[in-house]
Amino acid sequence: MKDIIIIGAGPAGVSAALYAKARGKDLLLLEKDRVGGLISHVSKVSHYASLADNESGEEFSQKLKDQLAFSNIDVTYEECLSIEKKDDYFLVKTDKNTYEGKKLIYATGSHLKDLAIDYKGFDVKHWPYGNEESLKGKTVIVNGGSDGASKEALYIAKFAKEVHIVQNQDSLMCIDEFKKQIEASDKIKVHTGTSLKDLEIKDNKCVKAILEDCEICDENGIEIYVQIGQNGSTDLIKDLANVKNTFLDEEISSQVDGLYFAGDVRIKDVKQIATAVADGTLAGIRASK
Ligand SMILES: Cc1cc2nc3c(=O)[nH]c(=O)nc-3n(C[C@H](O)[C@H](O)[C@H](O)COP(=O)(O)OP(=O)(O)OC[C@H]3O[C@@H](n4cnc5c(N)ncnc54)[C@H](O)[C@@H]3O)c2cc1C
């Protein structure tokens, strides 16, 4: 029986693990994909205190991995498939094993939404980092106008011929820092109050993107990126928690004895590394008491 099982090794889960380990707890840290979660994919991590200049999500994630390693915390790369509350412990089943834990920290974060259109088999992507070669000299559409979408559009503009930001709201929803850079770029065009409706695919290339009010055409192929927000990863916990619009309407210490929630999976007005790490810190310390 583990003292604490932590599900998710994003910033929230990693932080919870570091604080709980320091308090002598026997931990199981489960991760289905990569340490760092969402932030491990971004082209550049912004605003979190202590970042290096132009630090990529991959570099940030490596620092989390290093910190886990020198704190002697193993990451178990398994996907959690179910959670059951027994009288005084939690039964956790993964794709490979079954575990028991006295306490459980649920830090599964969120996953990116897709557009509600038929991609017709075309490879629509979320993250440009690692796809730079395919962007060189291309026409690119970025769906979404939040901070995340705007930042990725700026990164794409370093390689692409032209970038079209397609935003269904009446104006870009990003912070001034990104807005100013977008306005100053001669490669980025912003389409507001519209959305992508259809794609025309020829020889595995997207040659036409049909928006509500115009068409974007390029016989050499258009690359399409989607950053229109996230859904909470709450499927596994919905019997033990209040879920609203896919996110947890819950405090860090839940009503269920021994169960804690941390990070972006909770409803909160600011979803950043700093707030995820803050949740993880509190969950890790409280679960260790
Ligand atoms: C485009 C974009 C850019 C961003 N840029 C910044 C930025 O510059 N600065 C900043 O501070 N914040 C930024 N953020 C926000 C930041 O990424 C999040 O706030 C942060 O990653 C939340 O951490 P988390 O640990 O709560 O969740 P996540 O990062 O989502 O991590 C959750 C982890 O749980 C794992 N998991 C989920 N389900 C299971 C399961 N069943 N079994 C096992 N593991 C599971 C996932 O694989 C994932 O690794 C950005 C977000 C986006 C979308």
The ligand as an SDF file (V2000), in Angstrom:
LIG
                    3D

 53 58  0  0  0  0  0  0  0  0999 V2000
   -0.6520   26.8110  -25.7200 C   0  0  0  0  0  0  0  0  0  0  0  0
   -0.4160   26.9570  -24.2440 C   0  0  0  0  0  0  0  0  0  0  0  0
    0.6350   27.7380  -23.7990 C   0  0  0  0  0  0  0  0  0  0  0  0
    0.8560   27.8960  -22.4340 C   0  0  0  0  0  0  0  0  0  0  0  0
    1.8940   28.6890  -22.0400 N   0  0  0  0  0  0  0  0  0  0  0  0
    2.0870   28.9010  -20.7180 C   0  0  0  0  0  0  0  0  0  0  0  0
    3.1510   29.7300  -20.2840 C   0  0  0  0  0  0  0  0  0  0  0  0
    3.9170   30.2530  -21.0950 O   0  0  0  0  0  0  0  0  0  0  0  0
    3.3130   29.9470  -18.9530 N   0  0  0  0  0  0  0  0  0  0  0  0
    2.4850   29.3720  -18.0140 C   0  0  0  0  0  0  0  0  0  0  0  0
    2.6830   29.5950  -16.8140 O   0  0  0  0  0  0  0  0  0  0  0  0
    1.4780   28.5400  -18.4020 N   0  0  0  0  0  0  0  0  0  0  0  0
    1.2590   28.3040  -19.7220 C   0  0  0  0  0  0  0  0  0  0  0  0
    0.2450   27.4740  -20.1190 N   0  0  0  0  0  0  0  0  0  0  0  0
   -0.5890   26.8140  -19.0840 C   0  0  0  0  0  0  0  0  0  0  0  0
    0.1220   25.5980  -18.4760 C   0  0  0  0  0  0  0  0  0  0  0  0
    0.5510   24.7370  -19.5110 O   0  0  0  0  0  0  0  0  0  0  0  0
   -0.8240   24.8540  -17.5320 C   0  0  0  0  0  0  0  0  0  0  0  0
   -1.3920   25.7550  -16.6140 O   0  0  0  0  0  0  0  0  0  0  0  0
   -0.1100   23.7460  -16.7760 C   0  0  0  0  0  0  0  0  0  0  0  0
    0.5080   22.8430  -17.6670 O   0  0  0  0  0  0  0  0  0  0  0  0
   -1.1080   22.9800  -15.8870 C   0  0  0  0  0  0  0  0  0  0  0  0
   -0.4350   21.9550  -15.2130 O   0  0  0  0  0  0  0  0  0  0  0  0
   -1.2250   20.6920  -14.6330 P   0  0  0  0  0  0  0  0  0  0  0  0
   -0.1780   19.8430  -13.9850 O   0  0  0  0  0  0  0  0  0  0  0  0
   -2.3770   21.1160  -13.8450 O   0  0  0  0  0  0  0  0  0  0  0  0
   -1.8600   19.9420  -15.9030 O   0  0  0  0  0  0  0  0  0  0  0  0
   -1.1940   19.3710  -17.2480 P   0  0  0  0  0  0  0  0  0  0  0  0
   -0.0520   20.1740  -17.6700 O   0  0  0  0  0  0  0  0  0  0  0  0
   -2.3360   19.2020  -18.1850 O   0  0  0  0  0  0  0  0  0  0  0  0
   -0.6400   17.9270  -16.8150 O   0  0  0  0  0  0  0  0  0  0  0  0
   -1.4920   16.8640  -16.5060 C   0  0  0  0  0  0  0  0  0  0  0  0
   -0.7440   15.5510  -16.7190 C   0  0  0  0  0  0  0  0  0  0  0  0
   -1.5940   14.4650  -16.3350 O   0  0  0  0  0  0  0  0  0  0  0  0
   -1.4100   13.4020  -17.2500 C   0  0  0  0  0  0  0  0  0  0  0  0
   -2.6010   12.5460  -17.2250 N   0  0  0  0  0  0  0  0  0  0  0  0
   -3.8710   12.8850  -17.6090 C   0  0  0  0  0  0  0  0  0  0  0  0
   -4.7000   11.8240  -17.4760 N   0  0  0  0  0  0  0  0  0  0  0  0
   -3.9460   10.7920  -17.0010 C   0  0  0  0  0  0  0  0  0  0  0  0
   -4.2300    9.4230  -16.7030 C   0  0  0  0  0  0  0  0  0  0  0  0
   -5.4520    8.9180  -16.8380 N   0  0  0  0  0  0  0  0  0  0  0  0
   -3.2180    8.6480  -16.2490 N   0  0  0  0  0  0  0  0  0  0  0  0
   -1.9580    9.1370  -16.1000 C   0  0  0  0  0  0  0  0  0  0  0  0
   -1.6300   10.4280  -16.4080 N   0  0  0  0  0  0  0  0  0  0  0  0
   -2.6080   11.2430  -16.8440 C   0  0  0  0  0  0  0  0  0  0  0  0
   -1.2290   14.1150  -18.5830 C   0  0  0  0  0  0  0  0  0  0  0  0
   -0.5940   13.2630  -19.5380 O   0  0  0  0  0  0  0  0  0  0  0  0
   -0.3720   15.3080  -18.1810 C   0  0  0  0  0  0  0  0  0  0  0  0
    1.0080   15.0240  -18.2740 O   0  0  0  0  0  0  0  0  0  0  0  0
    0.0080   27.2670  -21.4810 C   0  0  0  0  0  0  0  0  0  0  0  0
   -1.0460   26.4640  -21.9280 C   0  0  0  0  0  0  0  0  0  0  0  0
   -1.2560   26.3090  -23.2910 C   0  0  0  0  0  0  0  0  0  0  0  0
   -2.4060   25.4470  -23.7560 C   0  0  0  0  0  0  0  0  0  0  0  0
  1  2  1  0
  2  3  1  0
  2 52  2  0
  3  4  2  0
  4  5  1  0
  4 50  1  0
  5  6  2  0
  6  7  1  0
  6 13  1  0
  7  8  2  0
  7  9  1  0
  9 10  1  0
 10 11  2  0
 10 12  1  0
 12 13  2  0
 13 14  1  0
 14 15  1  0
 14 50  1  0
 15 16  1  0
 16 17  1  0
 16 18  1  0
 18 19  1  0
 18 20  1  0
 20 21  1  0
 20 22  1  0
 22 23  1  0
 23 24  1  0
 24 25  2  0
 24 26  1  0
 24 27  1  0
 27 28  1  0
 28 29  2  0
 28 30  1  0
 28 31  1  0
 31 32  1  0
 32 33  1  0
 33 34  1  0
 33 48  1  0
 34 35  1  0
 35 36  1  0
 35 46  1  0
 36 37  1  0
 36 45  1  0
 37 38  2  0
 38 39  1  0
 39 40  1  0
 39 45  2  0
 40 41  1  0
 40 42  2  0
 42 43  1  0
 43 44  2  0
 44 45  1  0
 46 47  1  0
 46 48  1  0
 48 49  1  0
 50 51  2  0
 51 52  1  0
 52 53  1  0
M  END
$$$$
